[in-house]
């Protein structure tokens, strides 16, 4: 620990400020929380109603804000859409990294793909899963200058799949070109947002629906051959 400098000794006690990043004020923290709430509400409404049918007034009202409050955080509705997509991809990338990190070092490529697929289903269909479906179906609403950062995040997310699919192809468990396989796998997984229904809390006879684990098991059986 370093001692105070001579300059510090000559300053009044009130003028000596602690080094490091200053703490956020309560107002600044509240602004951050309101921004996150705004993003979550916008993602939900964009997914449920579509971008065109959702107004900033709708989003503000559902968030408990005044009608003009979203413009304090975002220039316009399109900027809010881009922020929803960036937030969704950043969260998906962080969750994927965590899922991979939890695997043992000796995990097989098949086990790694299983973890990637299961996490992707969680991102698409689990709690707080409105962000990525919005990106999938409102992509064309972005301005050209907004596309670059979202694309970079998406590419980073998909990059983790490349060595896994290449290893499975080398072992003979994945037929076909790994690059094309990756595109087709994502297409199949992403389409689940159109038809998937979670199982009811108390599933009786005739009411069974697939869990995310069921989807993962079935997906791997479709995509991969059994190891020899």
C-alpha positions as semicolon CSV with decimal commas, in nm:
position;residue;x (nm);y (nm);z (nm)
1;X;0,000;0,000;0,000
2;X;0,145;0,340;-0,096
3;X;0,151;0,641;0,135
4;X;-0,006;0,978;0,055
5;X;0,203;1,211;-0,159
6;X;0,339;1,546;-0,029
7;X;0,077;1,720;-0,242
8;X;-0,196;1,523;-0,066
9;X;-0,057;1,636;0,272
10;X;-0,096;2,001;0,172
11;X;-0,461;1,961;0,062
12;X;-0,758;1,993;0,298
13;X;-0,901;1,656;0,400
14;X;-1,218;1,716;0,198
15;X;-1,015;1,777;-0,117
16;X;-0,826;1,445;-0,101
17;X;-1,028;1,196;-0,305
18;X;-0,975;0,819;-0,302
19;X;-0,797;0,680;-0,604
20;X;-0,968;0,445;-0,848
21;X;-1,304;0,451;-1,023
22;X;-1,557;0,677;-0,846
23;X;-1,866;0,508;-0,714
24;X;-2,187;0,559;-0,909
25;X;-2,446;0,779;-0,747
26;X;-2,790;0,640;-0,665
27;X;-2,929;0,835;-0,961
28;X;-2,672;0,685;-1,199
29;X;-2,747;0,334;-1,073
30;X;-3,118;0,397;-1,117
31;X;-3,057;0,515;-1,474
32;X;-2,873;0,190;-1,546
33;X;-3,155;-0,016;-1,400
34;X;-3,415;0,175;-1,599
35;X;-3,217;0,123;-1,917
36;X;-3,205;-0,253;-1,858
37;X;-3,578;-0,258;-1,782
38;X;-3,641;-0,063;-2,100
39;X;-3,440;-0,313;-2,304
40;X;-3,620;-0,612;-2,151
41;X;-3,962;-0,458;-2,214
42;X;-3,871;-0,356;-2,569
43;X;-3,746;-0,709;-2,643
44;X;-4,070;-0,861;-2,513
45;X;-4,295;-0,626;-2,709
46;X;-4,088;-0,643;-3,028
47;X;-4,113;-1,022;-3,007
48;X;-4,485;-1,033;-2,929
49;X;-4,609;-0,752;-3,153
50;X;-4,334;-0,694;-3,407
51;X;-4,113;-0,388;-3,448
52;X;-4,352;-0,191;-3,668
53;X;-4,656;-0,248;-3,446
54;X;-4,474;-0,143;-3,128
55;X;-4,442;0,225;-3,048
56;X;-4,202;0,389;-2,805
57;X;-4,514;0,498;-2,615
58;X;-4,608;0,128;-2,576
59;X;-4,261;0,046;-2,446
60;X;-4,254;0,340;-2,206
61;X;-4,600;0,258;-2,069
62;X;-4,515;-0,111;-2,017
63;X;-4,194;-0,011;-1,839
64;X;-4,374;0,238;-1,612
65;X;-4,211;0,541;-1,772
66;X;-4,338;0,862;-1,926
67;X;-4,387;0,850;-2,303
68;X;-4,076;1,052;-2,378
69;X;-3,844;0,874;-2,133
70;X;-3,704;0,617;-2,383
71;X;-3,548;0,905;-2,578
72;X;-3,335;0,990;-2,275
73;X;-3,160;0,655;-2,326
74;X;-3,195;0,595;-2,702
75;X;-3,210;0,833;-2,996
76;X;-3,506;0,657;-3,160
77;X;-3,690;0,326;-3,180
78;X;-3,439;0,185;-3,429
79;X;-3,151;0,260;-3,189
80;X;-3,347;0,081;-2,918
81;X;-3,389;-0,221;-3,147
82;X;-3,015;-0,230;-3,216
83;X;-2,945;-0,212;-2,841
84;X;-3,184;-0,504;-2,780
85;X;-2,992;-0,712;-3,033
86;X;-2,651;-0,618;-2,891
87;X;-2,764;-0,695;-2,537
88;X;-2,906;-1,028;-2,650
89;X;-2,588;-1,134;-2,826
90;X;-2,361;-1,019;-2,541
91;X;-2,568;-1,217;-2,293
92;X;-2,577;-1,522;-2,521
93;X;-2,200;-1,508;-2,570
94;X;-2,135;-1,478;-2,195
95;X;-2,368;-1,769;-2,118
96;X;-2,209;-1,983;-2,388
97;X;-1,860;-1,910;-2,257
98;X;-1,974;-2,008;-1,907
99;X;-2,129;-2,332;-2,036
100;X;-1,808;-2,431;-2,214
101;X;-1,594;-2,339;-1,913
102;X;-1,794;-2,575;-1,693
103;X;-1,701;-2,873;-1,912
104;X;-1,409;-3,090;-1,799
105;X;-1,090;-3,054;-1,999
106;X;-1,129;-3,410;-2,129
107;X;-1,484;-3,353;-2,262
108;X;-1,535;-3,511;-2,603
109;X;-1,639;-3,307;-2,908
110;X;-1,983;-3,469;-2,884
111;X;-2,017;-3,355;-2,522
112;X;-1,904;-3,007;-2,621
113;X;-2,161;-2,989;-2,900
114;X;-2,427;-3,109;-2,656
115;X;-2,336;-2,822;-2,420
116;X;-2,345;-2,571;-2,706
117;X;-2,681;-2,694;-2,834
118;X;-2,835;-2,704;-2,485
119;X;-2,715;-2,352;-2,412
120;X;-2,848;-2,228;-2,746
121;X;-3,192;-2,370;-2,669
122;X;-3,176;-2,196;-2,330
123;X;-3,091;-1,867;-2,503
124;X;-3,376;-1,912;-2,752
125;X;-3,646;-2,064;-2,532
126;X;-3,556;-2,025;-2,166
127;X;-3,636;-1,742;-1,924
128;X;-3,562;-1,391;-2,055
129;X;-3,539;-1,534;-2,406
130;X;-3,699;-1,249;-2,602
131;X;-3,375;-1,087;-2,718
132;X;-3,240;-1,339;-2,972
133;X;-3,576;-1,410;-3,144
134;X;-3,605;-1,035;-3,200
135;X;-3,262;-1,041;-3,365
136;X;-3,361;-1,335;-3,585
137;X;-3,681;-1,180;-3,717
138;X;-3,621;-0,805;-3,709
139;X;-3,267;-0,806;-3,851
140;X;-3,367;-0,612;-4,164
141;X;-3,493;-0,321;-3,956
142;X;-3,138;-0,223;-3,859
143;X;-2,963;0,062;-4,034
144;X;-2,643;-0,039;-4,220
145;X;-2,422;0,132;-3,962
146;X;-2,587;-0,068;-3,682
147;X;-2,532;-0,408;-3,841
148;X;-2,155;-0,428;-3,789
149;X;-2,139;-0,459;-3,409
150;X;-2,426;-0,707;-3,392
151;X;-2,265;-0,915;-3,668
152;X;-1,930;-0,916;-3,485
153;X;-2,099;-1,047;-3,169
154;X;-2,289;-1,311;-3,366
155;X;-1,968;-1,422;-3,540
156;X;-1,789;-1,452;-3,204
157;X;-2,076;-1,664;-3,072
158;X;-2,072;-1,899;-3,370
159;X;-1,691;-1,921;-3,375
160;X;-1,695;-2,148;-3,070
161;X;-1,884;-2,408;-3,272
162;X;-1,631;-2,430;-3,554
163;X;-1,355;-2,639;-3,385
164;X;-1,616;-2,867;-3,227
165;X;-1,787;-2,941;-3,559
166;X;-1,451;-2,983;-3,732
167;X;-1,344;-3,240;-3,471
168;X;-1,672;-3,429;-3,511
169;X;-1,628;-3,428;-3,887
170;X;-1,273;-3,561;-3,854
171;X;-1,398;-3,844;-3,634
172;X;-1,669;-3,936;-3,885
173;X;-1,957;-3,845;-3,652
174;X;-2,057;-3,541;-3,857
175;X;-2,123;-3,602;-4,225
176;X;-2,077;-3,322;-4,474
177;X;-1,885;-2,997;-4,467
178;X;-1,859;-2,847;-4,114
179;X;-1,922;-2,493;-4,240
180;X;-2,245;-2,590;-4,414
181;X;-2,340;-2,811;-4,122
182;X;-2,303;-2,517;-3,884
183;X;-2,536;-2,302;-4,095
184;X;-2,794;-2,579;-4,121
185;X;-2,775;-2,664;-3,750
186;X;-2,834;-2,303;-3,652
187;X;-3,121;-2,282;-3,897
188;X;-3,285;-2,589;-3,744
189;X;-3,230;-2,479;-3,384
190;X;-3,344;-2,122;-3,442
191;X;-3,669;-2,237;-3,602
192;X;-3,771;-2,386;-3,266
193;X;-3,885;-2,040;-3,155
194;X;-4,174;-2,079;-3,400
195;X;-4,316;-2,402;-3,265
196;X;-4,177;-2,489;-2,921
197;X;-4,411;-2,498;-2,623
198;X;-4,263;-2,564;-2,278
199;X;-4,408;-2,850;-2,075
200;X;-4,687;-2,752;-1,834
201;X;-4,594;-2,720;-1,470
202;X;-4,796;-3,035;-1,391
203;X;-4,800;-3,253;-1,700
204;X;-5,072;-3,515;-1,689
205;X;-5,147;-3,793;-1,935
206;X;-5,158;-3,663;-2,290
207;X;-5,005;-3,327;-2,194
208;X;-4,636;-3,409;-2,223
209;X;-4,419;-3,159;-2,406
210;X;-4,049;-3,178;-2,469
211;X;-3,803;-3,022;-2,227
212;X;-3,491;-2,841;-2,347
213;X;-3,293;-3,153;-2,255
214;X;-3,525;-3,358;-2,479
215;X;-3,468;-3,114;-2,764
216;X;-3,091;-3,135;-2,716
217;X;-3,087;-3,515;-2,720
218;X;-3,302;-3,528;-3,032
219;X;-3,096;-3,264;-3,210
220;X;-2,772;-3,455;-3,153
221;X;-2,931;-3,776;-3,282
222;X;-3,035;-3,594;-3,598
223;X;-2,705;-3,419;-3,661
224;X;-2,452;-3,683;-3,560
225;X;-2,376;-4,047;-3,622
226;X;-2,306;-4,271;-3,327
227;X;-1,934;-4,282;-3,245
228;X;-1,765;-4,593;-3,377
